[in-house]
């Protein structure tokens, strides 16, 4: 039987936290995409064009960028919080999880 390194609870918790944050970021992308004005602003600020959005979304760091975009605009963050039924603090925590050191 092959030896596997032990999985520590803190590692599993971190992984679960990051997965939850990534899931929330995907929801945030859907939220942005549902409104042409919100999506246009995000694309403009991120430098991504609509034709390459799908490719960009698969790149490392893209989901972190979505969360940073939300966290940088309080009105947008509050709008997403209301639409998703989550507390703004939960969204900010997801942003922090994907962007260590980010200060919203």
PyMOL commands that place a pseudoatom at each C-alpha (Angstrom):
pseudoatom trace, name=CA, resn=UNK, resi=1, chain=A, elem=C, hetatm=0, pos=[0.000, 0.000, 0.000]
pseudoatom trace, name=CA, resn=UNK, resi=2, chain=A, elem=C, hetatm=0, pos=[1.522, 3.356, -1.032]
pseudoatom trace, name=CA, resn=UNK, resi=3, chain=A, elem=C, hetatm=0, pos=[2.401, 5.814, 1.675]
pseudoatom trace, name=CA, resn=UNK, resi=4, chain=A, elem=C, hetatm=0, pos=[0.332, 8.977, 1.594]
pseudoatom trace, name=CA, resn=UNK, resi=5, chain=A, elem=C, hetatm=0, pos=[1.207, 12.048, 3.596]
pseudoatom trace, name=CA, resn=UNK, resi=6, chain=A, elem=C, hetatm=0, pos=[-1.285, 12.814, 6.327]
pseudoatom trace, name=CA, resn=UNK, resi=7, chain=A, elem=C, hetatm=0, pos=[-3.915, 15.431, 5.608]
pseudoatom trace, name=CA, resn=UNK, resi=8, chain=A, elem=C, hetatm=0, pos=[-4.050, 17.905, 8.407]
pseudoatom trace, name=CA, resn=UNK, resi=9, chain=A, elem=C, hetatm=0, pos=[-7.307, 19.564, 9.338]
pseudoatom trace, name=CA, resn=UNK, resi=10, chain=A, elem=C, hetatm=0, pos=[-5.890, 23.024, 8.662]
pseudoatom trace, name=CA, resn=UNK, resi=11, chain=A, elem=C, hetatm=0, pos=[-4.904, 21.949, 5.123]
pseudoatom trace, name=CA, resn=UNK, resi=12, chain=A, elem=C, hetatm=0, pos=[-8.376, 20.519, 4.489]
pseudoatom trace, name=CA, resn=UNK, resi=13, chain=A, elem=C, hetatm=0, pos=[-10.003, 23.636, 5.911]
pseudoatom trace, name=CA, resn=UNK, resi=14, chain=A, elem=C, hetatm=0, pos=[-7.859, 25.884, 3.722]
pseudoatom trace, name=CA, resn=UNK, resi=15, chain=A, elem=C, hetatm=0, pos=[-8.733, 23.844, 0.683]
pseudoatom trace, name=CA, resn=UNK, resi=16, chain=A, elem=C, hetatm=0, pos=[-12.429, 23.970, 1.514]
pseudoatom trace, name=CA, resn=UNK, resi=17, chain=A, elem=C, hetatm=0, pos=[-12.224, 27.717, 2.145]
pseudoatom trace, name=CA, resn=UNK, resi=18, chain=A, elem=C, hetatm=0, pos=[-10.517, 28.302, -1.195]
pseudoatom trace, name=CA, resn=UNK, resi=19, chain=A, elem=C, hetatm=0, pos=[-13.052, 26.108, -2.979]
pseudoatom trace, name=CA, resn=UNK, resi=20, chain=A, elem=C, hetatm=0, pos=[-15.892, 28.085, -1.406]
pseudoatom trace, name=CA, resn=UNK, resi=21, chain=A, elem=C, hetatm=0, pos=[-14.217, 31.347, -2.399]
pseudoatom trace, name=CA, resn=UNK, resi=22, chain=A, elem=C, hetatm=0, pos=[-13.768, 30.119, -5.971]
pseudoatom trace, name=CA, resn=UNK, resi=23, chain=A, elem=C, hetatm=0, pos=[-17.421, 29.045, -6.123]
pseudoatom trace, name=CA, resn=UNK, resi=24, chain=A, elem=C, hetatm=0, pos=[-18.435, 32.485, -4.908]
pseudoatom trace, name=CA, resn=UNK, resi=25, chain=A, elem=C, hetatm=0, pos=[-16.192, 34.094, -7.544]
pseudoatom trace, name=CA, resn=UNK, resi=26, chain=A, elem=C, hetatm=0, pos=[-17.889, 32.062, -10.291]
pseudoatom trace, name=CA, resn=UNK, resi=27, chain=A, elem=C, hetatm=0, pos=[-21.243, 33.291, -8.957]
pseudoatom trace, name=CA, resn=UNK, resi=28, chain=A, elem=C, hetatm=0, pos=[-19.860, 36.825, -9.012]
pseudoatom trace, name=CA, resn=UNK, resi=29, chain=A, elem=C, hetatm=0, pos=[-18.819, 36.418, -12.645]
pseudoatom trace, name=CA, resn=UNK, resi=30, chain=A, elem=C, hetatm=0, pos=[-22.352, 35.281, -13.476]
pseudoatom trace, name=CA, resn=UNK, resi=31, chain=A, elem=C, hetatm=0, pos=[-23.681, 38.307, -11.603]
pseudoatom trace, name=CA, resn=UNK, resi=32, chain=A, elem=C, hetatm=0, pos=[-21.439, 40.625, -13.616]
pseudoatom trace, name=CA, resn=UNK, resi=33, chain=A, elem=C, hetatm=0, pos=[-22.312, 38.897, -16.886]
pseudoatom trace, name=CA, resn=UNK, resi=34, chain=A, elem=C, hetatm=0, pos=[-26.062, 39.226, -16.220]
pseudoatom trace, name=CA, resn=UNK, resi=35, chain=A, elem=C, hetatm=0, pos=[-25.873, 42.996, -16.654]
pseudoatom trace, name=CA, resn=UNK, resi=36, chain=A, elem=C, hetatm=0, pos=[-24.222, 44.441, -19.786]
pseudoatom trace, name=CA, resn=UNK, resi=37, chain=A, elem=C, hetatm=0, pos=[-23.139, 47.626, -18.000]
pseudoatom trace, name=CA, resn=UNK, resi=38, chain=A, elem=C, hetatm=0, pos=[-21.509, 45.750, -15.083]
pseudoatom trace, name=CA, resn=UNK, resi=39, chain=A, elem=C, hetatm=0, pos=[-19.823, 43.326, -17.479]
pseudoatom trace, name=CA, resn=UNK, resi=40, chain=A, elem=C, hetatm=0, pos=[-18.603, 46.116, -19.745]
pseudoatom trace, name=CA, resn=UNK, resi=41, chain=A, elem=C, hetatm=0, pos=[-17.051, 47.960, -16.798]
pseudoatom trace, name=CA, resn=UNK, resi=42, chain=A, elem=C, hetatm=0, pos=[-15.345, 44.796, -15.542]
pseudoatom trace, name=CA, resn=UNK, resi=43, chain=A, elem=C, hetatm=0, pos=[-13.975, 43.987, -18.996]
pseudoatom trace, name=CA, resn=UNK, resi=44, chain=A, elem=C, hetatm=0, pos=[-12.752, 47.535, -19.462]
pseudoatom trace, name=CA, resn=UNK, resi=45, chain=A, elem=C, hetatm=0, pos=[-10.967, 47.620, -16.119]
pseudoatom trace, name=CA, resn=UNK, resi=46, chain=A, elem=C, hetatm=0, pos=[-9.504, 44.134, -16.459]
pseudoatom trace, name=CA, resn=UNK, resi=47, chain=A, elem=C, hetatm=0, pos=[-8.316, 44.552, -20.040]
pseudoatom trace, name=CA, resn=UNK, resi=48, chain=A, elem=C, hetatm=0, pos=[-10.147, 41.416, -21.136]
pseudoatom trace, name=CA, resn=UNK, resi=49, chain=A, elem=C, hetatm=0, pos=[-12.370, 41.538, -24.196]
pseudoatom trace, name=CA, resn=UNK, resi=50, chain=A, elem=C, hetatm=0, pos=[-15.622, 39.646, -24.546]
pseudoatom trace, name=CA, resn=UNK, resi=51, chain=A, elem=C, hetatm=0, pos=[-14.144, 37.303, -27.170]
pseudoatom trace, name=CA, resn=UNK, resi=52, chain=A, elem=C, hetatm=0, pos=[-11.432, 36.091, -24.797]
pseudoatom trace, name=CA, resn=UNK, resi=53, chain=A, elem=C, hetatm=0, pos=[-13.495, 36.064, -21.590]
pseudoatom trace, name=CA, resn=UNK, resi=54, chain=A, elem=C, hetatm=0, pos=[-13.960, 32.292, -21.547]
pseudoatom trace, name=CA, resn=UNK, resi=55, chain=A, elem=C, hetatm=0, pos=[-10.233, 31.718, -22.061]
pseudoatom trace, name=CA, resn=UNK, resi=56, chain=A, elem=C, hetatm=0, pos=[-9.330, 34.333, -19.441]
pseudoatom trace, name=CA, resn=UNK, resi=57, chain=A, elem=C, hetatm=0, pos=[-11.723, 32.769, -16.932]
pseudoatom trace, name=CA, resn=UNK, resi=58, chain=A, elem=C, hetatm=0, pos=[-9.706, 29.554, -17.055]
pseudoatom trace, name=CA, resn=UNK, resi=59, chain=A, elem=C, hetatm=0, pos=[-6.464, 31.335, -16.176]
pseudoatom trace, name=CA, resn=UNK, resi=60, chain=A, elem=C, hetatm=0, pos=[-4.963, 31.257, -12.710]
pseudoatom trace, name=CA, resn=UNK, resi=61, chain=A, elem=C, hetatm=0, pos=[-5.772, 34.422, -10.813]
pseudoatom trace, name=CA, resn=UNK, resi=62, chain=A, elem=C, hetatm=0, pos=[-8.861, 35.341, -12.819]
pseudoatom trace, name=CA, resn=UNK, resi=63, chain=A, elem=C, hetatm=0, pos=[-11.294, 34.438, -10.047]
pseudoatom trace, name=CA, resn=UNK, resi=64, chain=A, elem=C, hetatm=0, pos=[-9.179, 36.393, -7.582]
pseudoatom trace, name=CA, resn=UNK, resi=65, chain=A, elem=C, hetatm=0, pos=[-9.438, 39.356, -9.941]
pseudoatom trace, name=CA, resn=UNK, resi=66, chain=A, elem=C, hetatm=0, pos=[-13.219, 39.123, -9.986]
pseudoatom trace, name=CA, resn=UNK, resi=67, chain=A, elem=C, hetatm=0, pos=[-13.347, 39.198, -6.208]
pseudoatom trace, name=CA, resn=UNK, resi=68, chain=A, elem=C, hetatm=0, pos=[-10.890, 42.100, -6.066]
pseudoatom trace, name=CA, resn=UNK, resi=69, chain=A, elem=C, hetatm=0, pos=[-13.080, 43.954, -8.568]
pseudoatom trace, name=CA, resn=UNK, resi=70, chain=A, elem=C, hetatm=0, pos=[-16.111, 43.490, -6.329]
pseudoatom trace, name=CA, resn=UNK, resi=71, chain=A, elem=C, hetatm=0, pos=[-14.242, 44.438, -3.179]
pseudoatom trace, name=CA, resn=UNK, resi=72, chain=A, elem=C, hetatm=0, pos=[-12.911, 47.622, -4.769]
pseudoatom trace, name=CA, resn=UNK, resi=73, chain=A, elem=C, hetatm=0, pos=[-16.430, 48.939, -5.456]
pseudoatom trace, name=CA, resn=UNK, resi=74, chain=A, elem=C, hetatm=0, pos=[-18.558, 49.029, -2.312]
pseudoatom trace, name=CA, resn=UNK, resi=75, chain=A, elem=C, hetatm=0, pos=[-21.812, 49.675, -4.169]
pseudoatom trace, name=CA, resn=UNK, resi=76, chain=A, elem=C, hetatm=0, pos=[-21.163, 46.731, -6.476]
pseudoatom trace, name=CA, resn=UNK, resi=77, chain=A, elem=C, hetatm=0, pos=[-20.186, 44.520, -3.545]
pseudoatom trace, name=CA, resn=UNK, resi=78, chain=A, elem=C, hetatm=0, pos=[-23.420, 45.434, -1.721]
pseudoatom trace, name=CA, resn=UNK, resi=79, chain=A, elem=C, hetatm=0, pos=[-25.442, 44.761, -4.865]
pseudoatom trace, name=CA, resn=UNK, resi=80, chain=A, elem=C, hetatm=0, pos=[-23.845, 41.331, -5.253]
pseudoatom trace, name=CA, resn=UNK, resi=81, chain=A, elem=C, hetatm=0, pos=[-24.312, 40.583, -1.555]
pseudoatom trace, name=CA, resn=UNK, resi=82, chain=A, elem=C, hetatm=0, pos=[-28.024, 41.339, -1.832]
pseudoatom trace, name=CA, resn=UNK, resi=83, chain=A, elem=C, hetatm=0, pos=[-28.403, 39.363, -5.066]
pseudoatom trace, name=CA, resn=UNK, resi=84, chain=A, elem=C, hetatm=0, pos=[-26.546, 36.332, -3.702]
pseudoatom trace, name=CA, resn=UNK, resi=85, chain=A, elem=C, hetatm=0, pos=[-28.099, 36.408, -0.243]
pseudoatom trace, name=CA, resn=UNK, resi=86, chain=A, elem=C, hetatm=0, pos=[-24.713, 36.647, 1.439]
pseudoatom trace, name=CA, resn=UNK, resi=87, chain=A, elem=C, hetatm=0, pos=[-23.308, 39.057, 3.969]
pseudoatom trace, name=CA, resn=UNK, resi=88, chain=A, elem=C, hetatm=0, pos=[-20.795, 41.547, 2.554]
pseudoatom trace, name=CA, resn=UNK, resi=89, chain=A, elem=C, hetatm=0, pos=[-18.292, 40.241, 5.110]
pseudoatom trace, name=CA, resn=UNK, resi=90, chain=A, elem=C, hetatm=0, pos=[-18.580, 36.757, 3.612]
pseudoatom trace, name=CA, resn=UNK, resi=91, chain=A, elem=C, hetatm=0, pos=[-17.750, 38.168, 0.184]
pseudoatom trace, name=CA, resn=UNK, resi=92, chain=A, elem=C, hetatm=0, pos=[-14.847, 40.167, 1.603]
pseudoatom trace, name=CA, resn=UNK, resi=93, chain=A, elem=C, hetatm=0, pos=[-13.544, 36.988, 3.293]
pseudoatom trace, name=CA, resn=UNK, resi=94, chain=A, elem=C, hetatm=0, pos=[-13.684, 35.144, -0.043]
pseudoatom trace, name=CA, resn=UNK, resi=95, chain=A, elem=C, hetatm=0, pos=[-11.774, 37.987, -1.650]
pseudoatom trace, name=CA, resn=UNK, resi=96, chain=A, elem=C, hetatm=0, pos=[-9.146, 37.797, 1.093]
pseudoatom trace, name=CA, resn=UNK, resi=97, chain=A, elem=C, hetatm=0, pos=[-8.892, 34.018, 0.649]
pseudoatom trace, name=CA, resn=UNK, resi=98, chain=A, elem=C, hetatm=0, pos=[-8.193, 34.374, -3.076]
pseudoatom trace, name=CA, resn=UNK, resi=99, chain=A, elem=C, hetatm=0, pos=[-6.096, 37.544, -2.710]
pseudoatom trace, name=CA, resn=UNK, resi=100, chain=A, elem=C, hetatm=0, pos=[-3.902, 37.187, 0.394]
pseudoatom trace, name=CA, resn=UNK, resi=101, chain=A, elem=C, hetatm=0, pos=[-2.751, 40.625, 1.438]
pseudoatom trace, name=CA, resn=UNK, resi=102, chain=A, elem=C, hetatm=0, pos=[-5.588, 42.402, -0.395]
pseudoatom trace, name=CA, resn=UNK, resi=103, chain=A, elem=C, hetatm=0, pos=[-6.922, 45.281, 1.652]
pseudoatom trace, name=CA, resn=UNK, resi=104, chain=A, elem=C, hetatm=0, pos=[-10.393, 46.244, 0.467]
for i in range(1, 104): cmd.bond("trace and resi %d" % i, "trace and resi %d" % (i + 1))
show_as sticks, trace
zoom trace
